[in-house]
Amino acid sequence: MKLLEIGTAPLSYVDYQLIADGSVEIQLSETARKRISASRKFLEEKSLRSIAPIYGVNTGFGSLCDIEVGVEDLGTLQTNLVRSHACGTGDRLDLPIVRLIIALKLKSFAVGVSGIRLEVCESLVQLYNSGALPVLYAQGSLGASGDLAPLAHMSLPLLGEGSLWFEGEVQETRAVLDQLGAKAWRTHTLASKEGLALLNGTQFMSAHGIYATLHARRLDYLADYVGALSTAAHDGRIEAFSHGVHATRPQRGQVLTAKRVFQWLNEAPIMHEAKSHVQDPYSFRCIPQVHGASKNALWHAMEVIETEANSATDNPVVLEEEDAVISAGNFHGQPLALVLDYMALALHELGSISERRTYQLISGRRELPPFLTPNPGLNSGLMIAQYTAAGIVSQNKQYCTPASADSIESSNGQEDHVSMGANAATKLVKVVDNLYQVLGIELLNASQALHLREASISHDMQGFIDAFRAVVPVLDEDRYLHPDLIASQLFLRGLSLEDDVLLSL
C-alpha cells in the first residue's frame, strides 16, 4: 500500500481522496517529528520554571480554569478529560470522514505548537494504519473549544478504551488490540496537556468540509454536464453559452460554466438546427450564471477549508519563539461554520435548478410527450420521479438554514459564543448525498427525452448516454422506478473523472 507523508506541506485533493478511501498508509514527515518533539520539550521546560498556572496544563478546563491541579495528578487530569468528554451520540460517522479526522489531527500536530509527545502522535498514526477506526458520532460538538466530543471518541483507543470499527463490525478496543497483537498501536497514560491537545481542534468540521469538497468538485462538473444534456434534450439554444456573452460579465464561475457547456453542445447537431423558439427558460438559459455563482461560493469555501486543514487549531498554543504558552481561541469554528453553510447553499442551488430542468422536460412542451412516456394516460411515465426530486430539493432548502447563525452558552458562561459549525458540517453532507439523487433524476429524464426526440448529439455525449442506458434503460412503458433512481445516482457517483477537469483553487 502506498505511503503518504503528513507534515508541513499541504495535501492535495488526490491525497485527501486516498486518505478517505483508506487506500494509503500514513506517516509523519521528519520535519513534523522534529517540530512535535521540540514543542513538547519546550512545554515541559516552561512548566517547570513557570510560577503562574498554565491553562490546560495544570488547571481545570472551561469554567474550571481557575482550579489548579497538583503535579502528581496531571496525567489523571488529561485522562479524565478524554473520558468525560466522550459524550457523542446520534449516527455513527462514515469511515471516510473518520479517516480524514485522524489525518487532519496529525496535520495540526505537525505545525508543532501543541505540546503533545511524539510517541502519542505515532500511536495515532499506527491506529490509522491498523485498519481499525474509532467509532465517532455525528452529534455532540458545538464547534468551539474544539470538536470536543467527537475528538474524545477518536482519542479513547489511545488509552485502550472506547470502541472501533474492525473487520466489518464494532468491537471494544481491548478486543481489537488482542487480535492485532504486535501490529497494535501503543496505548498511553497521558501526560500534561495531551488530552487537551487531542480534543481541541476543528478536525470534525474540517474533515466534513474536505469530504464535502471532494464530492462538490465532482457534483459541480456533473451538474454542468447533465445540464448540457438536458439543454440538448429540450431542443435548447446554444447562443446563451457563447464566449462573447460572458466576456461582458466575467464572473469566474460563470465563464468556466459557459465554456464547458458550449464546448459540449457545440458538437451536437441538434443545437445548430433552426429553432421556432427565440429563448429558453431560465433553468437552461441561465445555467452559466446559476452554476457559476455556486462555483464562486465553492472556491471561497475551499480556500477557507484548505487554510484550516493546514493550521494548528489547538489551545493553549505552545510558542517557543515567544517563550510563552498562550490560551486563546484558535479552536473556534466560526471560519468553517460560515463557509460550510455557504457550501450547503451553493450545492442546493445546483439541485434547485436541476429539478426545474426536470420539470420542463416532463411538461409536454417542445414536441415531447407529457411525463416523457410514449403513451401518456395509460402510463404515468416519469411524473412521480419529478415529485421525488422536488421533495429532496425542498429538504435541502431546510438543510440550508444556517447553523452558524445560532449560538448557545456553555460551560457556565465561560464559553458564551459557539459556532455550531459541527451542525453545519453534518447537514452539508446530507445536502451532498441528496444532490446526487436530484442530478440522477435529471439524467434519467434527459436520457428519456433524448430517446423520444431522437436527438443527434456529440459522439462523446452519446457515449455517456449509452453507458447510462446500460444500467437504466429507456422507459417504453411504466415499470417499478425505485431501482432506476438508485441506479441513476450510483452511476453518477461511480463515474471516473480526471482531477484536472474538477474545481481547484
C-alpha positions in Angstrom: 0.0 0.0 0.0 1.2 3.5 -0.9 2.7 5.5 2.0 1.6 9.1 2.3 3.6 11.6 4.3 1.9 14.1 6.6 3.9 17.1 7.6 4.2 20.7 6.9 3.4 20.6 3.2 -0.3 20.9 2.1 -2.1 17.8 1.0 -3.8 17.7 -2.4 -7.4 16.7 -3.1 -6.0 13.5 -4.6 -4.2 12.8 -1.3 -7.4 13.5 0.7 -9.3 11.2 -1.5 -6.8 8.4 -0.9 -7.0 9.0 2.8 -10.8 9.0 2.8 -10.8 5.7 0.8 -8.3 4.1 3.1 -6.1 3.2 0.1 -2.9 4.7 1.7 -1.0 4.3 4.9 0.3 7.4 6.5 3.5 8.6 8.3 4.7 11.8 9.9 7.4 13.6 8.0 10.8 14.1 9.6 10.2 17.8 9.8 6.9 17.2 11.6 8.5 14.8 14.0 11.2 17.3 14.9 8.6 20.1 15.4 6.4 17.9 17.6 9.4 16.9 19.8 10.6 20.4 20.1 7.2 21.7 21.2 6.9 19.0 23.9 10.4 19.7 25.2 9.7 23.4 25.5 6.4 22.9 27.2 7.9 20.6 29.8 10.7 23.1 30.5 8.3 26.0 30.6 6.1 24.2 33.0 9.0 23.6 35.4 10.0 27.3 35.5 6.6 28.9 35.4 5.2 30.3 38.6 1.8 31.2 37.2 -0.7 28.3 36.3 -0.9 27.3 32.7 -4.4 26.7 31.4 -5.0 23.1 30.5 -1.6 22.0 31.7 -2.0 22.3 35.4 -5.6 23.7 35.7 -9.1 22.5 35.1 -10.9 23.1 31.8 -13.6 25.5 30.7 -15.2 27.3 33.6 -12.9 25.2 35.9 -9.9 27.0 34.5 -9.1 28.7 37.9 -8.7 25.4 39.8 -5.0 24.4 39.9 -4.1 20.7 39.8 -1.1 19.2 41.5 1.8 17.8 39.6 1.0 14.3 40.8 -2.5 14.5 39.2 -1.6 16.0 35.8 -1.8 12.7 33.9 -5.1 11.8 35.6 -6.4 15.3 34.7 -5.8 14.6 31.0 -7.2 11.1 31.1 -10.3 12.3 32.9 -10.7 14.9 30.2 -10.9 12.4 27.4 -13.2 10.1 29.2 -15.6 12.7 30.4 -15.8 14.4 27.0 -16.6 11.3 25.1 -20.3 12.2 25.0 -21.1 11.8 21.4 -24.5 10.5 20.2 -26.5 10.2 17.1 -25.5 8.5 13.9 -22.0 6.9 13.6 -19.8 8.7 11.2 -18.9 7.1 7.9 -15.4 5.7 7.8 -14.0 8.1 5.1 -14.8 11.0 7.4 -13.2 9.3 10.4 -10.0 8.7 8.4 -9.9 12.3 7.4 -10.4 13.4 11.0 -7.3 11.4 12.1 -5.2 12.7 9.3 -6.2 16.3 9.9 -5.5 15.9 13.6 -2.0 14.8 12.8 -1.6 17.6 10.3 -2.5 20.0 13.1 0.1 18.5 15.4 2.7 18.7 12.6 2.6 22.5 12.9 4.5 22.0 16.2 2.6 24.1 18.7 0.5 21.6 20.6 3.0 20.3 23.2 2.0 16.6 22.7 4.6 13.9 22.9 5.8 12.4 19.6 5.0 8.9 20.8 1.3 9.7 21.2 1.2 11.1 17.7 2.9 7.9 16.4 0.3 5.8 18.1 -2.4 7.8 16.3 -0.5 7.0 13.0 -0.4 3.3 14.0 -4.1 3.4 14.8 -5.0 4.7 11.4 -2.7 2.2 9.6 -4.0 -0.7 11.6 -7.3 -0.7 9.7 -9.2 -0.3 13.0 -11.0 3.1 13.2 -12.6 4.7 16.2 -16.4 4.9 16.4 -17.3 8.6 16.3 -20.8 10.1 16.4 -22.4 12.9 14.5 -23.8 14.8 17.5 -22.0 16.4 20.4 -19.9 19.2 19.2 -20.7 22.9 19.5 -17.9 23.8 17.0 -16.0 25.8 19.6 -13.5 24.8 22.3 -12.7 22.3 19.5 -14.9 19.4 18.4 -14.6 18.1 21.9 -16.9 15.1 22.0 -16.1 13.5 18.6 -12.3 14.0 19.2 -12.6 12.4 22.6 -14.1 9.3 20.9 -11.2 9.4 18.5 -8.8 9.5 21.4 -10.2 6.8 23.6 -8.4 3.9 21.7 -5.1 5.6 22.6 -6.0 4.8 26.2 -7.0 1.3 25.3 -10.7 2.3 25.8 -13.7 3.0 23.6 -14.9 1.1 20.6 -13.6 0.6 17.0 -14.8 -0.5 13.6 -12.7 -3.5 12.8 -13.2 -6.3 10.2 -16.7 -5.0 9.4 -18.1 -4.7 12.9 -17.9 -2.6 16.0 -15.7 -4.1 18.7 -14.3 -3.0 22.0 -10.8 -1.5 21.8 -9.2 -4.1 24.1 -10.6 -7.0 21.9 -9.1 -5.4 18.8 -5.7 -4.8 20.5 -5.6 -8.5 21.4 -6.4 -9.5 17.8 -3.8 -7.2 16.3 -1.0 -8.3 18.7 2.3 -7.0 17.6 0.7 -4.8 14.9 -1.3 -2.9 17.5 -0.7 0.7 18.4 0.9 1.6 21.7 -1.6 2.8 24.4 -0.7 5.6 26.8 -1.1 7.1 30.1 -1.5 10.7 29.0 0.9 13.4 30.2 0.3 17.1 30.9 -1.6 19.0 28.1 -2.0 15.9 25.9 -5.7 15.2 26.5 -6.4 18.9 25.7 -4.2 18.7 22.5 -6.1 15.7 21.3 -9.6 17.2 21.9 -9.1 20.8 21.0 -9.3 21.5 17.3 -11.7 21.8 14.4 -10.9 18.4 12.7 -14.5 17.1 12.9 -15.7 20.2 11.0 -12.7 20.3 8.7 -13.0 16.6 7.8 -16.6 17.0 6.8 -15.6 20.1 4.8 -12.9 18.2 3.0 -15.2 15.2 2.4 -17.9 17.5 1.0 -15.4 19.4 -1.1 -14.2 16.1 -2.7 -17.8 15.5 -3.7 -18.6 19.1 -4.5 -15.9 19.3 -7.1 -17.5 16.3 -8.9 -21.0 17.4 -8.4 -20.2 20.8 -9.9 -18.9 19.1 -13.1 -21.7 16.6 -13.2 -24.3 19.4 -12.8 -22.8 21.2 -15.8 -22.7 18.0 -17.9 -26.2 16.8 -17.1 -27.5 20.3 -17.6 -25.9 20.3 -21.0 -27.6 17.0 -21.9 -30.9 18.4 -20.7 -30.5 21.5 -22.8 -30.0 19.3 -25.9 -33.0 17.2 -24.9 -35.1 20.3 -24.5 -34.1 21.4 -28.0 -32.4 24.5 -26.4 -30.4 27.3 -28.0 -26.6 27.5 -27.8 -26.2 31.2 -28.0 -26.7 31.7 -24.3 -23.3 29.9 -23.7 -21.3 31.8 -26.3 -18.0 33.4 -25.2 -19.0 37.0 -26.1 -21.9 37.0 -23.7 -19.8 36.0 -20.7 -16.9 38.2 -21.5 -19.2 41.1 -20.8 -19.8 39.8 -17.2 -16.6 37.9 -16.4 -17.6 36.3 -13.1 -15.1 33.5 -12.8 -17.5 30.7 -12.2 -19.9 31.9 -14.9 -17.2 32.0 -17.5 -16.0 28.5 -16.7 -19.5 27.0 -16.8 -20.3 28.7 -20.1 -17.0 27.5 -21.6 -17.7 23.9 -20.5 -21.3 23.8 -21.7 -20.6 25.5 -25.0 -17.8 23.0 -25.8 -20.0 20.0 -25.1 -23.0 21.4 -27.0 -21.2 22.9 -30.0 -20.5 19.3 -31.3 -24.2 18.4 -31.0 -26.1 18.8 -34.4 -29.4 19.4 -32.7 -28.1 22.6 -31.2 -27.5 24.0 -34.7 -30.9 23.2 -36.2 -33.4 26.0 -36.8 -35.5 26.8 -33.7 -39.1 28.0 -33.5 -38.4 29.5 -30.1 -36.3 32.6 -29.5 -35.2 31.8 -26.0 -35.2 29.1 -23.3 -36.5 29.1 -19.8 -34.1 30.4 -17.1 -33.2 26.9 -15.9 -31.4 26.3 -19.2 -30.5 29.8 -20.4 -29.0 30.8 -17.0 -27.0 27.7 -16.3 -23.7 29.7 -16.5 -25.0 32.4 -14.1 -26.5 30.0 -11.5 -24.0 27.2 -11.7 -21.2 29.8 -11.9 -22.4 31.5 -8.7 -22.2 28.2 -6.9 -18.7 27.7 -8.3 -17.6 31.1 -6.9 -19.0 30.1 -3.5 -17.3 26.7 -3.6 -14.0 28.3 -4.4 -14.3 30.6 -1.4 -15.2 27.7 0.9 -12.3 25.6 -0.5 -9.9 28.4 0.3 -11.0 28.6 3.9 -11.1 24.9 4.4 -7.6 24.4 3.0 -6.2 27.1 5.3 -7.9 25.4 8.2 -6.6 22.0 7.3 -3.0 23.3 7.3 -3.4 25.2 10.6 -3.0 24.5 14.3 -6.4 24.8 16.0 -5.2 23.9 19.5 -5.4 25.7 22.8 -3.3 26.7 24.6 -0.7 27.3 21.8 2.9 26.5 22.7 5.1 29.3 21.2 8.8 28.6 21.8 9.9 31.8 19.9 7.8 33.9 22.3 8.7 31.8 25.3 5.0 31.5 26.0 2.1 29.1 26.3 -0.9 31.2 25.4 -4.5 30.4 25.9 -6.5 31.9 23.0 -9.2 30.8 20.6 -7.9 29.0 17.6 -10.3 26.2 18.2 -13.3 28.4 17.5 -15.0 27.0 14.4 -16.6 30.2 13.1 -14.5 30.4 9.9 -15.6 26.9 9.0 -19.2 27.3 10.2 -19.9 30.1 7.8 -18.4 28.5 4.7 -19.9 25.1 5.5 -23.3 26.8 5.5 -22.3 28.6 2.3 -21.3 25.4 0.6 -24.7 23.8 1.5 -26.5 26.7 -0.1 -24.2 26.6 -3.2 -24.8 22.9 -3.7 -28.5 23.2 -3.0 -28.8 25.7 -5.9 -27.3 23.2 -8.3 -30.1 20.8 -7.2 -32.8 23.5 -7.3 -32.2 24.5 -10.9 -31.7 20.8 -11.8 -35.2 20.0 -10.6 -36.6 22.9 -12.7 -35.0 21.4 -15.8 -36.5 18.1 -15.0 -39.9 19.8 -14.6 -39.5 21.5 -18.0 -38.6 18.2 -19.7 -41.8 16.4 -18.4 -44.1 19.3 -19.1 -45.3 18.2 -22.6 -43.7 21.1 -24.4 -41.2 21.3 -27.3 -42.8 18.3 -29.0 -42.1 16.0 -26.1 -45.0 13.9 -24.7 -46.2 14.7 -21.1 -44.1 12.9 -18.5 -41.8 11.5 -21.2 -43.9 8.4 -21.9 -44.9 7.3 -25.4 -48.4 6.6 -24.2 -49.5 9.2 -21.6 -52.7 8.5 -19.8 -52.3 4.7 -19.7 -48.8 5.4 -18.5 -47.6 8.0 -15.9 -44.0 7.8 -17.1 -41.7 10.0 -15.1 -44.4 12.0 -13.4 -43.5 11.0 -9.8 -39.8 10.9 -10.3 -40.1 14.7 -10.5 -42.1 14.7 -7.3 -39.2 12.9 -5.7 -36.7 15.4 -6.9 -38.9 18.3 -5.7 -39.2 16.7 -2.3 -35.5 16.3 -2.0 -34.8 19.9 -3.1 -37.3 21.1 -0.5 -35.5 19.1 2.2 -32.2 20.6 1.1 -33.8 24.1 1.5 -34.4 23.1 5.1 -30.8 22.0 5.5 -29.7 25.4 4.2 -31.0 27.1 7.4 -27.7 28.5 8.6 -26.3 26.7 11.7 -23.7 29.5 12.0 -26.5 32.0 12.9 -27.0 30.1 16.1 -25.1 30.1 19.4 -25.7 28.8 22.9 -23.9 29.5 26.1 -22.0 26.6 27.6 -19.5 25.7 30.4 -21.2 28.0 33.0 -20.8 31.1 30.7 -17.1 30.7 30.1 -17.8 29.6 26.5 -20.5 32.1 25.7 -20.4 32.1 21.9 -20.0 29.0 19.9 -20.1 28.4 16.1 -22.4 25.4 15.8 -20.1 24.5 12.9 -20.5 20.8 13.6 -24.2 21.0 12.8 -23.3 23.0 9.6 -20.9 20.1 8.7 -23.3 17.2 9.2 -26.1 18.8 7.3 -23.8 19.8 4.4 -23.0 16.1 3.9 -26.8 15.4 3.7 -27.1 18.1 1.0 -24.3 16.4 -0.9 -26.0 13.0 -0.7 -29.3 14.5 -1.8 -27.8 16.3 -4.8 -26.5 13.1 -6.3 -30.1 11.8 -6.4 -31.5 15.0 -7.8 -29.0 15.1 -10.6 -29.6 11.3 -11.2 -33.3 12.0 -11.7 -32.5 14.8 -14.2 -30.2 12.5 -16.1 -32.9 9.9 -16.2 -35.3 12.4 -17.7 -32.7 13.8 -20.1 -31.9 10.3 -21.4 -35.6 9.6 -21.9 -36.2 12.9 -23.7 -33.2 12.4 -26.0 -34.5 9.0 -26.9 -38.0 10.3 -27.6 -36.7 13.2 -29.6 -34.2 11.0 -31.5 -31.8 13.9 -30.9 -28.4 13.9 -32.6 -25.8 14.8 -30.0 -22.0 14.7 -30.0 -20.1 11.4 -30.1 -18.8 11.8 -26.5 -22.2 12.8 -25.1 -23.8 9.8 -26.9 -21.2 7.5 -25.4 -22.1 8.9 -22.0 -25.8 8.3 -22.6 -25.2 4.8 -23.9 -23.3 3.9 -20.7 -26.1 5.3 -18.6 -28.8 3.3 -20.6 -26.8 0.2 -20.0 -27.8 0.5 -16.3 -31.1 2.5 -16.7 -32.9 1.5 -19.9 -35.3 3.8 -21.7 -38.9 3.8 -20.4 -41.2 2.3 -23.0 -44.0 1.6 -20.5 -44.5 2.1 -16.8 -42.3 0.0 -14.5 -41.1 -0.1 -10.9 -38.8 3.0 -10.9 -37.2 2.9 -7.4 -34.3 0.7 -8.7 -33.8 3.1 -11.6 -33.5 6.1 -9.3 -30.9 4.3 -7.2 -29.0 3.2 -10.3 -29.0 6.7 -11.6 -27.3 8.2 -8.6 -24.9 5.3 -8.3 -24.0 5.8 -11.9 -23.0 9.4 -11.2 -21.2 8.5 -8.0 -19.2 5.9 -9.8 -18.0 7.9 -12.8 -14.3 8.2 -13.1 -13.4 11.9 -13.6 -9.9 13.3 -14.1 -8.8 15.6 -11.3 -7.7 18.3 -13.7 -11.2 18.9 -15.0 -12.6 19.5 -11.5 -12.7 22.7 -9.5 -9.4 23.7 -7.9 -8.0 26.9 -6.4 
